[in-house]
Amino acid sequence: IAKNPGESEFHQAVKEVVESLMPFIDENPKYNHAKILERMVEPERVMMFRVPWVDDNGEIQVNRGFRIQMNSAIGPYKGGLRFHPTVNLGILKFLAFEQVFKNSLTTLPMGGGKGGSDFDPKGKSDNEVMRFCQSFMTELQRFIGADTDVPAGDIGVGGREIGFLYGQYKRIRNEFTGVLTGKAIEWGGSLIRPEATGYGAVYFADQMLKTRGQDLNGKIATVSGSGNVSQYAVEKLIQMGSKVVTMSDSLGFVYDPAGFDEEKLAFVLELKNIRRGRIKEYADKYNVQYFEGQTPWNIKCDVAFPCATQNEINEDDANMLIKNGCYVVSEGANMPSTPEAVEVYLKAKILYGPGKAANAGGVSTSGLEMSQNSMRLPWSREEVDARLHQIMINIHETCVKYGTEKDGFINYVKGANIGGFIKVADAMMVQGVV
Ligand code: NDP
C-alpha cells in the first residue's frame, strides 16, 4: 500500500487474490521461494502519456493516456482500453492484474494488460471522438503490436472507437495486422466478439446452475448496465428462457416486470449504440418504472448479472439480493461486488461466479479473433460460438477443480484465482528471474 499510494481498487484486487492464494502457496512453497506473487503485482511496464486534441470549438483539450503491460509469461499482453472520466492508474492496474488470471483461465496463450484514458466520450461528436482516438493511438502505437500487445474495448470503447484507433495505427505503421480486437467483421473482426462477454457470463451461470441440476429456463434475472456486456447478456438470457426484469445506466435503472423481449432489446440497442441516449427513455416508451440514481439490487430475482462497473454491489445490496431469494450471481463486469458483498455471497453459499471467470468470454473470443487474423481465415458464427461455449465450460471445470471445498461447496473465487495462477506462475518459474 505504501508503494502504491491512492490505488485503492488495485489494493482491493490484490488483497482478494492473495487471500485466496495464500493457503495454496503455503502448500507449494516453490512459488514463495521464487517470489512469484511479489513479481506478479509489479507491472512489467507502465506507459503514461499526454493526449492533446482539438474540440469542435477549436479549443485544445488535454487528456491522459495509459497502457499497463502487466504480465507476458504466457503470451502477448492482452486487455481492453477504457475511456471514462474516472480512469486513473490504480483502476487500470486493478484491471490489468485481474486480466492476467482471467486470460490464463481461458486456456489461450494471452498475457495480461489494460489501458485507457480519462477522456469522456459522452456528449462528444463523432469527429471529436475520432480526433481524440487518433491522438491517443499516435502515442500508443509505439508500444503495441500483433505479437507484443493487443488492446480491445472496455467501458467507453466500442466499435466506433476501435475503428478510429485501428485506422490511425494502420496509417502510421503501414501494416494490416491483428493489433486490436473488437474490429468490425468487414476488416478482420470475429463474429460473436460483440456478444461474447454477455453470452459467456450467461453460459457460466448456466454451468453453475447445472451443478445443482438446474438451468436458466424460467428464472427471473436482474441485469445492471445497458452497454455492450449487458445487451448481450440480456439477449442470451431471453434465448435461454429467463425473464430479465431490469437494465440500468449510470443515472438509474428501469424495472419491467413483464420482462424484456427481442423487440424491447432492439430499442435499447438503438437507444444506447446509435442515439447514445439514457435508459430512462425505455421507461417512458414502455410505461414502466424508472428509479433515478439507484441500482437494481433490491428487485426480487433468482439470478443477478452485474454488468456495469466495479463496486456496484455493496454489502447491503448483497444482503438484499439474498433476502429476496437470489442464489446465483454471475459477474459480467470486472469486480462489481465489494469485498464485503463477496463475503455475504460466500457465507450464504450461493452460486457466485467472479468476473475473472464469468466474464472471460470476451477476451476468449478476442483470442479467437487473433487466431483468425493470424491465419487470415474467418470462422463461421456457429464455430466461434461453439468454441466460446466450450471455453466457458472449461473455465467452469477449472474453478470446480480448484475451488471445491470439503463440504462440497464450490468456492469459485478460490477456484478462479488458483486455476489462473498456476499456469502463469509455472511459466514464470522456468523463464528465470525476469
Ligand atoms: P459499456 O461502456 O458498453 O457499458 C457500460 C455500462 O455501465 C453503461 O450502461 C454505463 O452507463 C454503465 N456504467 C459505466 N460506469 C458506471 C458507473 N460508474 N456507475 C454506474 N453505471 C456505470 O462497457 P462494457 O459493457 O464493455 O463494460 C461493462 C463492464 O464489463 C466493465 O466492468 C468492463 O470492464 C467489463 N468487461 C467488459 C468486457 C467487454 O468485452 N466489453 C470484457 C470483460 C469485462 P452509461 O451509459 O450511463 O455510461
Residues whose N, C-alpha, C, O or C-beta is under 5 A from the ligand:
A	BS01	NDP	G153 D154 I155 G156 T197 G225 S226 G227 N228 V229 S230 S248 D249 S250 L251 C307 A308 T309 Q310 G332 A333 N334 N359 G362
